[in-house]
């Protein structure tokens, strides 16, 4: 059972989706309803199929998530959907570049909070199916925290994937923009490249992250974390997220970085991950199964006017 850590289609007619009562302007043009949340500054728009059964196209996703031309977000959570066997709800996670993510820790916490806010779950654990696997969640409303059993981290090249011979990808070298780094690769349902460093800054992520994300050894691209170990119970990371760019916080990135630090023998089983957006608690067992806990905060309901999707500035 989860415990809080102490420390579909693509629809051309998307813009015409019914959004429930009160969403239509005097022009008669229907607006599409979203609910915006953030998890330590990593913000998502929840699009409920009950309001709009059509999954937006990649181009529409880019416009909706655009900070100037759309509603602005780090992605879209499309759900709840029909779940796989063994799960209660299904979820799809769309990146702001129009691609799809296998899993998102922050996205899962936000989705869990959305379900709780709408009376679809209570205090009991529930399971959500994603393309990256089924996870168990629990909402502690009194503490304002959501815990997610993220699954087991693997360092196996074939599972991440990383090109080359079968192996655990630990302490290998990579060159990005003329600088050489040591890295470890991992998957927790989505790919990660963790680079331990002595000095940490946002510039590392923004300068080298885009090159590492698209390095040829990562056929599905990769999320990138620069990691500094503070002590045996604390690490600090800067994140370049695949399909999203520089990110203030990430649950799956925290989980992968924490598991790498534990694999290297640098941290204990319970630790806190510090990011520009805030802190996430982790518990990592001997098999590298990770339980993550942290907050998710509602921002508010939002409406998208269909005219926004006709902007030629974004392709």
N, C-alpha and C positions, 0 to 999 in steps of 0.2 A: 504494500500500500504506500502511496505517495505521502511524504511528510515534508513540511516546510523546513528548509535548512535554517539552523539557528544563526549561524554567523550571517451540356455543356459544349457546350458548343461555343464556336465563335460566331457571333451574330452581327450581321451588317446593320440590323435595326436596333442596336444597343441603345442609341440615344432616345428611342421611343419607348423604352421600358416603362411600364406602369410603376409608380413609386408610392402608391397609397394615397389616401385622402389628404387633401390640402397641399398637394405638390404641384398643382397646375397654376400657372400664372394667368393673368388677364389675357395674355396673348393666345391662350389655349394650348400652348406647347407644354408637354409633360416633362417634368424634371425627374431625374434619377436620384434616389435616396442612398446615401452612404452614412456610416457612423465612423467618426475619426477617434482613434486612441493613440497614445504613445506609450512606449515602454522604455523609460530612461532616455527619452529624446528620439528614439527610433520609432517613427510614426507610420501607421497603417490606416487605410480606409477599409472598413468592413462592408462588403457588398453582399447582401442577403439574397439568395435566390428567390425567396418569398416576395421580394420587392422587384427583382429583375432576374428572370430565369436565364438570360443570355449572358454568356461569358464575353467580356469585351475583347475585341481584336488586339493584337500587339500594338498597332498604331494608336488605338483608342486608349490603351493602358498608358502609353507614353504621354499622351495628352492629359489624361486624368491626373497622373502623378506629377506633371510638370509644375514647378514652383511658381511660374509666372502665368502660364496659359491655362492651367487646370486647377484642381483643388489642392494639389501639392501633397506628396507623401513619399515614403520609402517603399511603397508597394501596396498591393490590394489583397485582402483576404476574402476569398469567394467561398461562402459557406453560411450555414451548415448544409452539406450535401448528403446524399445517401452514403452510408458508411460501409466499409468492407466488413466481412465477418470478423467478429471479435471487437468491434468498435461501436461507439454510440453515435458519432458524428463523422462526416467527411469534410475535408478542407483542401482547397487548392490555394497556392501562394504565388502571386504574380509579382515579379520584380519591376521596377520603374522603367527598365529598358524594354519591357514587353516579354522577356523570357520568364520561365517558370522555375521556382525554387523547389527542391525536394522537401526541405524542412526549414523552419525558422523558430528558434526558441522564443524570441520576443513576439513573433507573430502568434505562436501558440498561446502564450500568456494573454495576449490581447484577445484572441478568439475565445479563450476560456472566460475572460472577464465579460466579454460581449454576451456569451451564453448565460452567464450568471445574472447580468444586468437585465436580461430579457426573460428571466424566470424559467429558462430551459434546463438549468442545472442548479443544484443546491450545494450543500456542504460535502456530499459524498463524492468519491473519486469517479471519474468518467474517462472514456477512451476516445481519442480522435485519430482517424486514419489520414495520413498524408502520403504523397508519393515516396517519402523517405522512411515510411514505416508507421506503425501504430504506437502512440504514446499515451500515457496515463496522466491525467491532470487533476488537481484539486484546488479549489478556491477557498482561502481563509479570509472571509470578508471582514472579520473583526480586526485582523492584523493587516489588511490591505495587501496581502501577498498571494501569489499563485505559484504552486509548485508543479513542475513537469518532470516526469521520468523520461529523459531524453533518449534513452537506449544505451547500447554499448558502443564505445569508441573502438574502431579498428585502425591499425597502422599498416595494414596489408595493402601493397601497391595495387593489386588487382581489384580490390574493393573500393578504393578511393575515387577514381582510379588515377594511377601514375604509371607512365610508360616504363618499360624495361623489364628485367627479370623479376620473378616472384621474390618478395622480400618485405620486411618491415622497413618503412621509409623513415629512418632515424639518423639524424646528424649527417645529412648529405649536404652538398654545396650547390648553390644556385647563383648565377650572376644576373643582375638586373641593372640596366642603365649604367653599366661599367663598374658596379660595386658587387663584391662577392659576399654572400651570407651563408651561414649554416642554417639548415631548416629541417623540420620534421613534418611529415604529412599525415593526415588523419581523416577519417570520415565518421560522422555520427548520423548518417543518412544523407549528408551533403559533404562536398570536399573542402578541406582546409589545409593551408600551408602556414605553419607556425614558425616564426623566426625569432629565436632568443637573442636579445641584445642587452648591452650594458647601459646604453643611453637611449631613452625613449622620447619620441616626439611625434606630433601629428604629421610633420613633414616627411618622416619615414614612410608613413602609409600613403600619403598623397603623391610622393615622388616615385616610390618603387612599387607600390601596390598595383598600379595598372599594368606594369610590365610582368609582374609575377602572376597576376590573375590569368593572363593569356600566354604564359610560357608553354611551349610545345609539349612539355612532359605532362601537362594536365589536359587531357583531351576534352574534358567537360568544363574547362576553366576551373578556377578555384577561388574560394574566399581566402583572405590573407590577414594574418595577425602578427604584429610585432609585439613581442612579449618580454617584459622585465620582471624577474622574480624579486619581490621585496623581502620576503621571509618565508618560512615554511607554511604560513597560513594566508599569504597574500601575494597576488600577482597583479600586474598592471598591463593592459594591452591597448594598442591602437589598431584600428580595423579598416581594411579596404574590403568592401563586400562585393562579391561577384554580382554584376548586374545592377548595382546600386551606387557604388563608389564609397567615398569616405563616410563612415557611419559612427554616430556617437556611442552606440551600444549594440550588442548582439548576443543573444542567448546561445546560439549554436557556436559562435566564435568563442565565447567564454568557456563553453563545455569542451571544445576541442583544445583550446590553449591550456586549460586546467588539466586535461588528461595527458597532454604532452609533458607538462611540468611534473606530473606524477610519474609518468613513464620514465623520465630522466632522473627520478629520485630527489627532486628539488622541493616538493611540497608534501604535506600530509593529506589525509583522506578528505578533510573538511577545510575549505578555503573560501576566500572572498576574492572576486575578480573586480578590479577597479578600472573603470572606463571614463572617458570624458562626460558621458551622460549619467553616470552613477555606478552603483555596485550590485552585483549578483552573487548569491551564495551558491556554492556547489558542494555536493557530497559525491565522492568518486570511490567506488569499491575496488576490491583487488582485481576484478575482471574488467575494470574500466567502464562499468555502468554508471551513468551520471544522472543525478537528480539535481535540477536547477530550481532556484526559487528567487522571485523578485516581484516588483510591482507592475501594474499596468493601469494607466490613467485615462479616463475618458476626456476627450476634448469637446465633442459635441456632434450633433447631426449636421450633415452638409447635403446640399442639393446641387446637382450638375445640370446646367442648361444644355440642351442638345446642340445649340449653336457653337458651344465650345469645341465640339468634336469636328467642326468644319474648318478649323484653323489650318491653313496651308503651311504654317511655319514649322510644324513638327511632322516628320514622316516616320 
